[in-house]
C-alpha cells in the first residue's frame, strides 16, 4: 500500500494525540492524584488516612472505623493498589511488600463487592480505578453477578505479576479456607467467624489485614475485638483509628445537615462520627451524650444506695445518689471485678461507705451455699447492709428506660465499665427479641438499684458529739 505524505502526516498526528491522551489519562489516574503533595486530595487534608497507612508497619490488624463519606473505602483501596503494584509513594511509611502479592478484597455481598470494592479498585470499567490502567494484566469475570470480576492480575514493579481475588461474606466461612494470603482488605464489617478464618490465611505469610467500615452494628464481636482486646499480645497487633465528618474537608455544613436529616437517631453518631451505633436491637436506644455527665463530688445530704449483681465470673456493683432538689439519680461509682473471694468484694464495697445500703441479686438467697450459709448471709457477716432485689427483668428494664429518657437518671463519665456494657446491651436478632446475656452485669445491678434500691437510699450519718462529762460532787 502506497501512502501519500499527507496520509503519513495524519497518521503521525493521530499517534501523537493518542500518546498525549494516554499520558494525560495516566497523570489523571486516581492512584497518582490521591494523597498527592498538592491539589484537592492532598494528603495534609486527610491526616487520619495517612496515620492509618503508617500503622501498617507495626500492626498486623487494623480497623478504620469511620463515618460515612469520609474516604475510608478509598483509603482501603489505595493501600491494596500499593501492595499489588509495588508503587509506593515517596511519603509512604507503612508496610511495604518487595515482591508481588496475593490478596483478597472482600465485601458484604457479591453485588456490593462489585459496586463498591471492585469499583474503587478498577473503576466502572477496568482501568479507571485506583489500580492504574497500564498495570492491569488480565481479569476473569465473576459468575454470580453481571459485570463482576472474580480475579485481577496486576503488573508489579519487579516485572512479575500480583493477584487479587474479590470475595463476599455471603459465601460463608468455608469459602475463605485453604489459601495463604499476603493481605486481606475487608470493606464493611465481616462476621466474626469469617474474619477469624481470614486471619488464619495470613499466619504463614505474616501478612496484613485491614478493615474499613461504619460501625452500624454497634459493639459487635469484631469491634470489641479491637476496642476491648484484653491480652497484651492482641493489643500489640491490633490498631484502630476513628474518623468523623470533622476530620475531612470535602463535606460542607449543608451536606452534613442533609445526611443527618435522613439518618435514624440511633445511627447518627455512627454515620457522622464513626462511633459504634446503638443498633436497632439496643435495649436502651438513647445516645450517651444525653445521659453522661462530668464527675462531681456527691454532697453528704444526698441519699445513696447500691445495686449488686453476683456471678461465677464477675461481680458488679453500681452506686447511685439522688439529688433532693431535682430528683435526678446519678450513678457515680462502680465495682467490676472477676472471680474473687466474698471478703475482697466486701472490702471494696465498704470502702465506698460502710453505711450505704444495697440490694443484691435475689439468686444469692439460695445458691453458693458454703457451710450452710447463703452468699447473702456471708456478705452480711462481712459488714454489708443488703436486701434482696426484685428480679422482674422486663419491668425493671422499662423502669430504667423511663428514667433515662425523662432525664432522671444520669451516669458519671468515669464509669467506663458501665458505659461499655451499655453499648453492648441488646436483644438478639432471631425474632424472639431475647436479651443477650453477655456483658450485662452492671446493667442488671442498675436494674436492681432502680427497682428495689431507691426505697433504701439514705444519707450519710452525721458524726455524733462525744457525751458530755458530768462532774459529781460527793458530800460527806
C-alpha positions, 0 to 999 in steps of 0.5 A: 500500500502506497501512502501519500505524505499527507496520509503519513502526516495524519497518521503521525498526528493521530499517534501523537494525540493518542500518546498525549491522551494516554499520558494525560489519562495516566497523570489523571489516574486516581492512584497518582492524584490521591494523597498527592503533595498538592491539589484537592486530595492532598494528603495534609487534608486527610491526616487520619488516612495517612496515620492509618497507612503508617500503622501498617508497619507495626500492626498486623490488624487494623480497623478504620472505623469511620463515618460515612463519606469520609474516604475510608473505602478509598483509603482501603483501596489505595493501600491494596493498589500499593501492595499489588503494584509495588508503587509506593509513594515517596511519603509512604511509611507503612508496610511495604511488600518487595515482591508481588502479592496475593490478596483478597478484597472482600465485601458484604455481598457479591453485588456490593463487592462489585459496586463498591470494592471492585469499583474503587479498585478498577473503576466502572470499567477496568482501568479507571480505578485506583489500580492504574490502567497500564498495570492491569494484566488480565481479569476473569469475570465473576459468575454470580453477578453481571459485570463482576470480576472474580480475579485481577492480575496486576503488573508489579514493579519487579516485572512479575505479576500480583493477584487479587481475588474479590470475595463476599461474606455471603459465601460463608466461612468455608469459602475463605479456607485453604489459601495463604494470603499476603493481605486481606482488605475487608470493606464493611464489617465481616462476621466474626467467624469469617474474619477469624478464618481470614486471619488464619490465611495470613499466619504463614505469610505474616501478612496484613489485614485491614478493615474499613467500615461504619460501625452500624452494628454497634459493639459487635464481636469484631469491634470489641475485638479491637476496642476491648482486646484484653491480652497484651499480645492482641493489643500489640497487633491490633490498631484502630483509628476513628474518623468523623465528618470533622476530620475531612474537608470535602463535606460542607455544613449543608451536606452534613445537615442533609445526611443527618436529616435522613439518618435514624437517631440511633445511627447518627453518631455512627454515620457522622462520627464513626462511633459504634451505633446503638443498633436497632436491637439496643435495649436502651436506644438513647445516645450517651451524650444525653445521659453522661455527665462530668464527675462531681463530688456527691454532697453528704445530704444526698441519699445513696444506695447500691445495686449488686449483681453476683456471678461465677465470673464477675461481680458488679456493683453500681452506686447511685445518689439522688439529688433532693432538689431535682430528683435526678439519680446519678450513678457515680461509682462502680465495682467490676471485678472477676472471680474473687473471694466474698471478703475482697468484694466486701472490702471494696464495697465498704470502702465506698461507705460502710453505711450505704445500703444495697440490694443484691441479686435475689439468686444469692438467697439460695445458691453458693451455699458454703457451710450452710450459709447463703452468699447473702448471709456471708456478705452480711457477716462481712459488714454489708447492709443488703436486701434482696432485689426484685428480679422482674427483668422486663419491668425493671428494664422499662423502669430504667428506660423511663428514667433515662429518657425523662432525664432522671437518671444520669451516669458519671463519665468515669464509669467506663465499665458501665458505659461499655456494657451499655453499648453492648446491651441488646436483644438478639436478632432471631425474632424472639427479641431475647436479651443477650446475656453477655456483658450485662452485669452492671446493667442488671445491678442498675436494674436492681438499684432502680427497682428495689434500691431507691426505697433504701437510699439514705444519707450519710450519718452525721458524726455524733458529739462525744457525751458530755462529762458530768462532774459529781460532787460527793458530800460527806 
